[in-house]
Amino acid sequence: MRIFYDGHIFSSQKYGGISRYFLNLIPLIAKLGQDVLLGAPFHRNLDLYNSTIHCKGNYTSLYYLKLSPILYYLNSFIQSGNVLNYNPSIIHKTYYNNLKLNGMNGAKLIITVYDMIHELFPQYFNIFDRTSDAKFEALINADQIIAISERTKSDLIYLYGISPDKIDVVHLGSNFNYIKIPQEPKSYSSKPYFLYVGSRSGYKNFQIILDAFNRSKYLRTHANLIAYGGGSFDNNELSCIGRYSLSSNIIHLFGDDFLLKQLMTSSSALIYPSLYEGFGLPVVEAMSSSCPVISSGCGSLAEVGGTASIYFDPANVNDLISVMEHTMTDDNFRRHHINLGDKRSNLFTWDRCATKTNEIYKRFS
């Protein structure tokens, strides 16, 4: 069976969770005996650039405002030729675009849906953002849809009226079990610290963590917060940190998975206060790093965290303060949730993700 991956996401993201999903999935699908090809004619993805995956395309640093539309249409033209020459049985689109690949040479079209954030939280996006429109068109044209959580599937059914039979749920995986770190990793904080990972804007609800530190004398005195990735703090965040006098409590770091694994392993807990997630991969990465998870439970977070996560009301800062302080001061409580997380993380592996995805391919070959 020949499977073609339309590499649109690799021209959209320099790096990110979706591109990493495919970079983990594609080699495992090949190991399962499938003939695979990733088409990314002109891409800007650094993870793909540094990977060993065979890609029909090349990295370019020419992506900026004036050239991006030109490269988009050039990519579309080249991709059509790639599909005709490769003659795949399956086309798996990596993101939502209007490239008309479905039906070419009789290939079946499969698309993965990651979340319904644009539909549920439109207030956090530019009024000219057309992601929802592109997604809807892609879903209508698809022969089958992969949702990365049961919550994403239920949202698809509710918001778009898509038949449940057209949607398969395949959870994401984590490779953090295989990342080896020093027995005595480098220290990045003079105090015990909580960890926050990724984007902080809008529905991510990062502000509640700052509010918790502001209101809790215990946290301000005995703990720090490391914010990992997510771009530089914006003016509003810097203003809030200054107003709350938290500059000495907040540490901002960037890095690779090796650094993130070290931070998780040494953290008092990962805090995930998001108001919605289609999956929540950092939860799995934390559980597989013996790091307890303090989570809102919104969206798919309870589905992923199960009984291993420690939940709080994302609208109640006092509730968050209570679970943060409890986690820091009760070693037995923290160890209990670490043990639960270690076991639960085994449910989310890339091998399992690839096996279930391959079963879907076989149904449509």
C-alpha positions as CSV (number, residue, x, y, z in Angstrom):
1,M,0.0,0.0,0.0
2,R,1.3,3.5,-0.9
3,I,0.6,6.3,1.5
4,F,1.2,9.9,0.6
5,Y,1.4,12.6,3.3
6,D,0.5,16.0,2.1
7,G,3.1,18.1,4.0
8,H,1.1,21.3,4.3
9,I,1.8,21.6,8.1
10,F,5.5,21.6,7.4
11,S,5.2,24.8,5.4
12,S,3.0,26.3,8.1
13,Q,5.0,25.5,11.2
14,K,8.7,26.0,11.9
15,Y,8.2,23.5,14.7
16,G,5.1,22.4,16.7
17,G,3.0,19.5,18.0
18,I,1.3,18.7,14.7
19,S,4.5,18.4,12.7
20,R,6.0,16.3,15.5
21,Y,3.0,14.0,15.4
22,F,3.7,13.1,11.7
23,L,7.4,12.9,12.2
24,N,6.8,10.2,14.8
25,L,4.0,8.5,12.9
26,I,5.5,8.2,9.4
27,P,8.6,6.1,10.2
28,L,6.5,3.7,12.3
29,I,4.0,3.3,9.4
30,A,6.9,2.4,7.2
31,K,8.1,-0.2,9.8
32,L,4.6,-1.8,9.5
33,G,5.3,-2.5,5.9
34,Q,3.7,0.4,4.1
35,D,5.3,2.4,1.3
36,V,5.3,6.0,2.5
37,L,6.2,9.3,1.0
38,L,6.0,12.8,2.6
39,G,5.6,15.6,0.1
40,A,6.8,18.9,1.4
41,P,8.1,20.7,-1.7
42,F,9.2,24.0,0.0
43,H,8.9,23.7,3.7
44,R,10.2,25.7,6.7
45,N,10.0,23.1,9.5
46,L,13.2,22.7,11.5
47,D,12.2,19.3,13.0
48,L,11.7,17.9,9.5
49,Y,15.0,19.5,8.4
50,N,16.8,17.7,11.2
51,S,15.0,14.4,10.8
52,T,16.0,11.4,8.7
53,I,12.6,11.0,7.1
54,H,12.7,10.7,3.3
55,C,10.9,13.9,2.1
56,K,10.2,14.9,-1.5
57,G,11.0,18.5,-1.0
58,N,13.5,20.9,0.6
59,Y,13.8,23.3,3.5
60,T,13.8,27.0,2.7
61,S,14.2,30.1,4.8
62,L,12.3,32.2,2.3
63,Y,9.0,32.1,4.2
64,Y,7.9,35.6,5.0
65,L,4.9,37.8,4.3
66,K,5.4,38.6,0.6
67,L,6.7,35.2,-0.5
68,S,4.5,32.9,1.5
69,P,1.4,33.1,-0.8
70,I,3.7,32.4,-3.8
71,L,5.3,29.4,-2.1
72,Y,1.8,28.1,-1.1
73,Y,0.5,28.0,-4.7
74,L,3.8,26.6,-5.9
75,N,3.6,23.9,-3.3
76,S,0.0,23.1,-4.4
77,F,1.1,22.7,-8.0
78,I,4.0,20.5,-7.2
79,Q,2.0,18.4,-4.8
80,S,-0.5,17.5,-7.5
81,G,2.3,16.2,-9.6
82,N,3.8,14.3,-6.7
83,V,0.4,12.5,-6.2
84,L,0.0,11.7,-9.9
85,N,3.6,10.3,-10.1
86,Y,3.5,8.4,-6.8
87,N,0.0,6.9,-7.4
88,P,-0.9,6.3,-3.7
89,S,-3.8,4.3,-2.3
90,I,-4.1,6.7,0.7
91,I,-3.6,10.4,1.0
92,H,-3.2,11.6,4.6
93,K,-3.5,15.4,4.8
94,T,-1.5,16.9,7.6
95,Y,-3.6,20.0,8.0
96,Y,-6.6,21.8,6.6
97,N,-6.0,23.4,3.1
98,N,-8.0,23.6,-0.1
99,L,-5.5,21.5,-2.2
100,K,-7.7,19.2,-4.2
101,L,-5.9,15.9,-3.8
102,N,-8.9,13.8,-2.9
103,G,-9.9,11.4,-5.6
104,M,-6.7,11.8,-7.6
105,N,-5.9,8.4,-9.1
106,G,-8.6,6.9,-7.0
107,A,-6.8,7.6,-3.7
108,K,-8.8,7.7,-0.5
109,L,-8.4,10.9,1.6
110,I,-7.8,10.8,5.4
111,I,-7.4,13.8,7.6
112,T,-6.5,14.2,11.2
113,V,-8.4,16.7,13.4
114,Y,-6.6,17.9,16.5
115,D,-9.2,20.1,18.2
116,M,-12.2,22.4,17.7
117,I,-10.7,25.5,19.3
118,H,-11.4,27.8,16.4
119,E,-15.1,26.9,16.5
120,L,-15.5,27.0,20.3
121,F,-13.3,30.0,21.0
122,P,-13.6,32.3,18.0
123,Q,-13.0,35.3,20.2
124,Y,-9.3,34.4,20.5
125,F,-8.6,34.5,16.8
126,N,-8.4,37.2,14.1
127,I,-11.7,37.9,12.3
128,F,-10.0,37.1,9.0
129,D,-8.9,33.7,10.2
130,R,-10.4,31.1,7.9
131,T,-9.2,27.9,9.6
132,S,-12.8,26.8,10.4
133,D,-13.8,27.2,6.7
134,A,-10.8,25.3,5.5
135,K,-11.4,22.6,8.1
136,F,-15.1,22.2,7.2
137,E,-14.2,21.8,3.5
138,A,-11.5,19.3,4.2
139,L,-13.8,17.3,6.4
140,I,-16.6,17.1,3.8
141,N,-14.1,15.9,1.2
142,A,-12.4,13.3,3.4
143,D,-13.3,9.6,3.2
144,Q,-12.4,9.1,6.9
145,I,-11.4,11.4,9.8
146,I,-9.0,10.6,12.6
147,A,-9.7,12.5,15.9
148,I,-7.0,12.6,18.5
149,S,-9.4,12.2,21.4
150,E,-13.0,11.2,22.1
151,R,-13.7,14.8,23.1
152,T,-12.6,16.0,19.6
153,K,-14.8,13.3,18.0
154,S,-17.8,14.4,20.1
155,D,-17.2,18.0,19.2
156,L,-17.0,17.2,15.5
157,I,-20.3,15.4,15.7
158,Y,-22.0,18.2,17.7
159,L,-20.6,21.2,15.7
160,Y,-20.6,19.8,12.2
161,G,-23.1,16.9,12.3
162,I,-20.6,14.4,11.0
163,S,-21.5,10.8,11.2
164,P,-19.8,8.9,14.1
165,D,-18.9,6.1,11.6
166,K,-16.8,8.6,9.6
167,I,-14.5,9.3,12.7
168,D,-11.9,7.1,14.3
169,V,-10.2,8.1,17.6
170,V,-6.5,7.5,17.7
171,H,-4.7,9.0,20.7
172,L,-1.3,10.6,20.4
173,G,1.9,9.1,21.9
174,S,5.0,10.3,23.7
175,N,8.6,9.4,23.3
176,F,9.7,10.8,26.6
177,N,10.1,7.3,28.1
178,Y,13.2,7.0,25.8
179,I,14.9,10.3,26.6
180,K,17.8,9.7,29.0
181,I,18.8,12.5,31.3
182,P,21.7,12.8,33.9
183,Q,21.0,11.4,37.3
184,E,21.8,14.8,38.7
185,P,20.3,17.2,36.0
186,K,21.3,20.9,35.9
187,S,19.3,23.0,38.3
188,Y,17.3,25.9,36.8
189,S,15.6,27.2,39.9
190,S,16.8,28.1,43.5
191,K,13.4,26.9,44.9
192,P,11.1,24.0,44.2
193,Y,9.2,25.0,41.0
194,F,6.0,24.3,39.1
195,L,6.2,24.0,35.3
196,Y,4.0,25.4,32.6
197,V,4.5,24.4,29.0
198,G,3.6,26.1,25.7
199,S,1.4,28.9,24.5
200,R,-0.1,31.1,27.2
201,S,-2.7,33.2,25.4
202,G,-6.5,33.2,25.5
203,Y,-8.1,29.9,26.4
204,K,-4.7,28.5,27.7
205,N,-5.7,30.4,30.9
206,F,-2.1,31.1,32.0
207,Q,-3.2,34.2,34.0
208,I,-4.7,32.0,36.8
209,I,-1.2,30.7,37.7
210,L,0.1,34.3,38.1
211,D,-3.0,35.1,40.2
212,A,-2.3,32.0,42.4
213,F,1.3,33.2,43.1
214,N,0.0,36.7,43.8
215,R,-2.6,35.5,46.4
216,S,-0.6,32.8,48.1
217,K,2.1,33.9,50.5
218,Y,3.3,30.3,50.7
219,L,3.8,29.9,47.0
220,R,5.6,33.3,46.7
221,T,7.9,32.3,49.5
222,H,8.6,28.7,48.8
223,A,8.1,28.1,45.0
224,N,9.0,29.4,41.6
225,L,7.3,29.0,38.2
226,I,9.2,27.9,35.1
227,A,7.3,28.8,31.9
228,Y,8.7,26.7,29.0
229,G,8.4,27.8,25.4
230,G,5.4,29.7,24.2
231,G,7.3,32.7,22.9
232,S,8.5,35.7,24.9
233,F,6.2,37.3,27.5
234,D,4.1,40.0,26.0
235,N,3.6,43.4,27.4
236,N,0.4,42.5,29.4
237,E,2.2,39.5,31.0
238,L,5.2,41.6,31.9
239,S,3.0,44.3,33.3
240,C,1.2,41.7,35.4
241,I,4.4,40.1,36.7
242,G,5.7,43.5,37.6
243,R,2.4,44.6,39.3
244,Y,2.4,41.4,41.3
245,S,6.1,41.7,42.2
246,L,6.7,38.2,40.8
247,S,9.9,38.8,38.8
248,S,12.0,36.8,41.2
249,N,9.5,33.9,41.0
250,I,9.1,33.5,37.2
251,I,11.7,31.8,35.0
252,H,11.3,31.6,31.2
253,L,13.2,28.9,29.3
254,F,13.3,27.6,25.7
255,G,14.9,24.4,24.5
256,D,14.5,20.9,23.2
257,D,12.8,17.7,24.5
258,F,16.0,16.9,26.4
259,L,15.7,20.1,28.5
260,L,11.9,19.7,28.8
261,K,12.3,16.1,30.2
262,Q,14.8,17.4,32.7
263,L,12.5,20.2,33.8
264,M,9.5,17.8,34.1
265,T,11.5,15.2,36.1
266,S,12.6,17.8,38.7
267,S,9.3,19.7,38.8
268,S,6.9,19.8,41.8
269,A,4.1,19.5,39.2
270,L,3.1,20.4,35.7
271,I,0.2,22.9,35.7
272,Y,-2.2,22.7,32.8
273,P,-5.0,25.2,33.4
274,S,-6.4,25.3,29.8
275,L,-10.1,25.9,29.2
276,Y,-10.0,23.4,26.2
277,E,-7.6,20.9,24.7
278,G,-8.0,18.5,21.8
279,F,-5.5,16.2,23.5
280,G,-2.9,17.8,25.8
281,L,0.4,16.0,25.0
282,P,2.4,17.7,27.8
283,V,0.2,15.8,30.2
284,V,1.4,12.5,28.8
285,E,5.0,13.7,28.6
286,A,4.8,14.8,32.3
287,M,3.3,11.5,33.4
288,S,6.0,9.5,31.6
289,S,8.6,11.8,33.3
290,S,7.4,11.0,36.9
291,C,6.0,14.5,37.1
292,P,2.6,14.9,38.8
293,V,0.0,16.9,36.7
294,I,-2.3,19.6,38.1
295,S,-5.0,20.0,35.4
296,S,-8.2,21.8,34.7
297,G,-9.9,18.7,33.3
298,C,-11.4,20.7,30.4
299,G,-11.8,19.4,26.9
300,S,-9.9,16.1,26.6
301,L,-7.6,16.7,29.7
302,A,-9.7,14.4,32.0
303,E,-9.8,11.8,29.2
304,V,-6.0,11.8,28.9
305,G,-5.1,12.3,32.6
306,G,-7.7,9.8,34.0
307,T,-7.3,9.3,37.8
308,A,-3.6,10.2,37.6
309,S,-4.1,14.0,37.3
310,I,-5.0,16.3,40.1
311,Y,-7.9,18.4,39.0
312,F,-9.0,21.9,39.9
313,D,-11.7,24.4,38.8
314,P,-10.1,26.6,36.1
315,A,-12.3,29.6,37.2
316,N,-11.4,29.3,40.9
317,V,-7.9,30.6,41.8
318,N,-8.3,29.5,45.4
319,D,-8.9,25.9,44.2
320,L,-5.7,26.1,42.2
321,I,-3.8,27.5,45.2
322,S,-5.1,24.7,47.4
323,V,-3.9,21.9,45.1
324,M,-0.6,23.5,44.4
325,E,0.2,23.9,48.1
326,H,-1.1,20.4,48.8
327,T,1.1,18.9,46.1
328,M,4.2,20.8,47.5
329,T,3.6,19.9,51.2
330,D,2.3,16.3,51.1
331,D,5.0,13.9,49.7
332,N,2.7,10.9,49.9
333,F,0.0,12.7,47.9
334,R,2.5,13.7,45.2
335,R,4.1,10.2,45.1
336,H,0.7,8.6,44.7
337,H,-0.1,10.7,41.6
338,I,3.4,10.1,40.2
339,N,2.8,6.3,40.4
340,L,-0.6,6.6,38.8
341,G,0.9,8.7,36.0
342,D,3.7,6.3,35.4
343,K,1.2,3.5,34.7
344,R,-1.2,5.7,32.7
345,S,1.5,7.0,30.4
346,N,1.9,3.5,29.0
347,L,-1.5,3.8,27.3
348,F,-0.1,6.6,25.1
349,T,2.7,5.4,22.8
350,W,3.6,6.2,19.2
351,D,3.6,2.4,18.4
352,R,0.0,2.2,19.5
353,C,-0.9,5.3,17.6
354,A,0.8,3.9,14.4
355,T,-0.8,0.5,14.7
356,K,-4.3,2.0,15.0
357,T,-3.7,4.4,12.2
358,N,-2.4,1.6,10.0
359,E,-5.6,-0.4,10.6
360,I,-7.6,2.6,9.3
361,Y,-5.4,2.7,6.2
362,K,-6.0,-1.0,5.5
363,R,-9.8,-0.5,5.7
364,F,-9.6,2.0,2.8
365,S,-6.9,0.4,0.7
